Amino acid sequence: MAEYRNPKPTVDVVVEMSDGIVLIERGHEPFGTALPGGFVDEGELVEVAAIREMKEEIGIDVVLTELLYVYSDPRRDPRMHTMATVFVGKPRNAGDRPKAGDDAKAVRVVDAAKCPPLSFDHGLIVRDYVTFRLTGKRPDPMAYIEANRKR
């Protein structure tokens, strides 16, 4: 019987705090700075996975406010082909502050427009988020295909 090598579903959330967005320092390989997120469990809705991952990684109950885009470039994760559904969210309780947990060894809040270099394709995601917040426009799927053809 043939083995299917399908992309693994993941979720990431751009968590909006009053003073910026949340980033984590990854505690496992591949190391680096990234948006909080993780793998979707079998039988789990991506929305539920996003909320669960935020609680596990940054200790915050989030409310998902927007679906930003789905990122599926086979090169986005050096470990395997993943497909990330990316949400925008905010803390359910305004006074909550992120704290490192689960796979995160550290957490910080940064100005999205002055984001440091990020792991995976999270730099692209943050740029798309900044554009979305400034213009209301999400990534254009056809432009995304063209940009990836040129790489």
C-alpha positions as a printed NumPy array, in Angstrom:
array([[  0.   ,   0.   ,   0.   ],
       [  1.352,   3.426,  -0.943],
       [  2.315,   5.854,   1.802],
       [  0.729,   9.267,   1.412],
       [  3.008,  12.168,   2.242],
       [  0.457,  14.885,   2.784],
       [  1.266,  18.247,   4.389],
       [  0.857,  18.375,   8.161],
       [ -1.727,  20.95 ,   9.304],
       [ -0.517,  23.639,  11.688],
       [ -1.893,  26.855,  13.151],
       [ -0.269,  30.155,  14.063],
       [ -1.832,  33.18 ,  15.698],
       [ -0.82 ,  36.815,  15.497],
       [ -1.815,  37.695,  19.071],
       [ -2.51 ,  41.414,  19.357],
       [ -1.618,  42.972,  22.689],
       [ -2.073,  46.652,  23.531],
       [  1.673,  47.187,  22.963],
       [  2.375,  44.902,  19.982],
       [  2.221,  41.27 ,  18.908],
       [  3.449,  38.185,  20.741],
       [  6.566,  36.31 ,  19.624],
       [  8.187,  33.263,  21.19 ],
       [ 11.72 ,  31.957,  21.366],
       [ 11.412,  28.325,  20.336],
       [ 12.585,  25.806,  22.91 ],
       [ 12.998,  23.016,  20.338],
       [ 14.535,  22.667,  16.88 ],
       [ 14.322,  24.504,  14.692],
       [ 15.341,  27.198,  17.173],
       [ 14.631,  30.881,  16.631],
       [ 11.986,  33.533,  17.089],
       [  8.501,  32.76 ,  15.801],
       [  4.812,  33.412,  16.117],
       [  3.146,  31.107,  18.645],
       [  1.508,  28.073,  17.092],
       [  1.744,  24.356,  16.548],
       [  0.341,  21.214,  15.022],
       [ -3.351,  20.402,  14.714],
       [ -4.271,  17.154,  16.472],
       [ -6.223,  14.488,  14.609],
       [ -9.96 ,  15.174,  14.902],
       [ -9.402,  18.781,  16.044],
       [-10.802,  21.914,  14.395],
       [ -8.077,  24.379,  13.372],
       [ -9.831,  27.07 ,  15.433],
       [ -9.726,  24.872,  18.536],
       [ -6.077,  23.997,  17.849],
       [ -5.195,  27.705,  17.622],
       [ -6.859,  28.467,  20.955],
       [ -5.25 ,  25.395,  22.594],
       [ -1.768,  26.238,  21.276],
       [ -1.99 ,  29.813,  22.596],
       [ -2.933,  28.549,  26.053],
       [ -0.087,  26.002,  25.987],
       [  2.64 ,  28.239,  24.513],
       [  1.907,  31.706,  25.901],
       [ -0.576,  31.047,  28.719],
       [ -3.35 ,  33.202,  27.264],
       [ -6.953,  32.371,  26.445],
       [ -7.407,  34.016,  23.058],
       [-10.4  ,  35.071,  21.032],
       [ -9.823,  34.55 ,  17.315],
       [-10.897,  37.705,  15.486],
       [ -9.754,  37.129,  11.892],
       [ -8.525,  34.467,   9.516],
       [ -5.466,  36.032,   7.907],
       [ -4.467,  33.433,   5.294],
       [ -3.368,  29.827,   4.732],
       [  0.376,  29.429,   4.093],
       [  1.371,  26.219,   2.33 ],
       [  4.772,  26.695,   0.675],
       [  6.432,  23.254,   0.907],
       [  9.661,  25.042,   1.984],
       [  8.08 ,  26.929,   4.901],
       [  9.256,  24.416,   7.545],
       [ 12.675,  22.699,   7.232],
       [ 11.38 ,  19.577,   9.012],
       [  8.522,  18.675,   6.665],
       [  5.817,  20.094,   4.417],
       [  3.352,  21.912,   6.654],
       [  0.286,  23.974,   5.894],
       [ -0.482,  26.755,   8.386],
       [ -3.859,  28.325,   8.944],
       [ -3.013,  31.728,  10.425],
       [ -5.423,  33.62 ,  12.633],
       [ -5.374,  37.02 ,  14.284],
       [ -6.455,  36.984,  17.909],
       [ -6.502,  38.906,  21.149],
       [ -6.52 ,  37.972,  24.833],
       [ -9.974,  37.129,  26.165],
       [ -9.066,  39.15 ,  29.262],
       [ -7.493,  42.528,  28.463],
       [ -5.102,  42.394,  31.427],
       [ -3.554,  39.034,  30.502],
       [  0.16 ,  39.06 ,  29.652],
       [  1.978,  36.26 ,  27.813],
       [  4.325,  33.918,  29.624],
       [  6.465,  31.158,  28.148],
       [  5.138,  27.623,  28.364],
       [  5.197,  24.299,  26.477],
       [  7.546,  24.686,  23.464],
       [  8.399,  28.343,  24.173],
       [ 11.515,  29.064,  26.22 ],
       [ 10.811,  32.825,  26.217],
       [  8.105,  35.216,  25.082],
       [  8.053,  38.9  ,  24.193],
       [  5.776,  41.527,  22.735],
       [  7.09 ,  43.568,  19.792],
       [  5.902,  46.239,  17.405],
       [  4.815,  44.266,  14.319],
       [  6.277,  46.926,  12.005],
       [  9.707,  46.502,  13.663],
       [  9.756,  42.731,  13.909],
       [ 13.115,  40.921,  14.222],
       [ 14.052,  38.132,  11.772],
       [ 11.723,  35.166,  12.284],
       [ 11.833,  31.4  ,  11.751],
       [  9.895,  29.552,   9.077],
       [  7.901,  31.977,   6.893],
       [  6.747,  34.003,   9.889],
       [  8.44 ,  37.173,   8.595],
       [  6.177,  36.982,   5.539],
       [  3.166,  36.332,   7.766],
       [  3.917,  39.383,   9.926],
       [  4.412,  41.551,   6.815],
       [  1.064,  40.308,   5.486],
       [ -0.497,  41.059,   8.88 ],
       [  0.896,  44.62 ,   8.887],
       [ -0.471,  45.163,   5.367],
       [ -3.829,  43.743,   6.458],
       [ -4.003,  46.09 ,   9.442],
       [ -3.028,  49.113,   7.319],
       [ -5.202,  48.393,   4.265],
       [ -7.724,  45.728,   5.208],
       [ -6.386,  43.548,   2.383],
       [ -5.398,  39.948,   2.911],
       [ -2.787,  38.244,   0.727],
       [ -3.817,  37.749,  -2.899],
       [ -3.719,  33.997,  -3.657],
       [ -2.752,  34.517,  -7.302],
       [  0.047,  36.94 ,  -6.388],
       [  1.246,  34.415,  -3.801],
       [  1.435,  31.712,  -6.492],
       [  3.388,  34.019,  -8.808],
       [  5.827,  35.051,  -6.062],
       [  6.525,  31.402,  -5.269],
       [  7.042,  30.492,  -8.932],
       [  9.829,  33.071,  -9.111],
       [ 11.705,  31.588,  -6.139]])
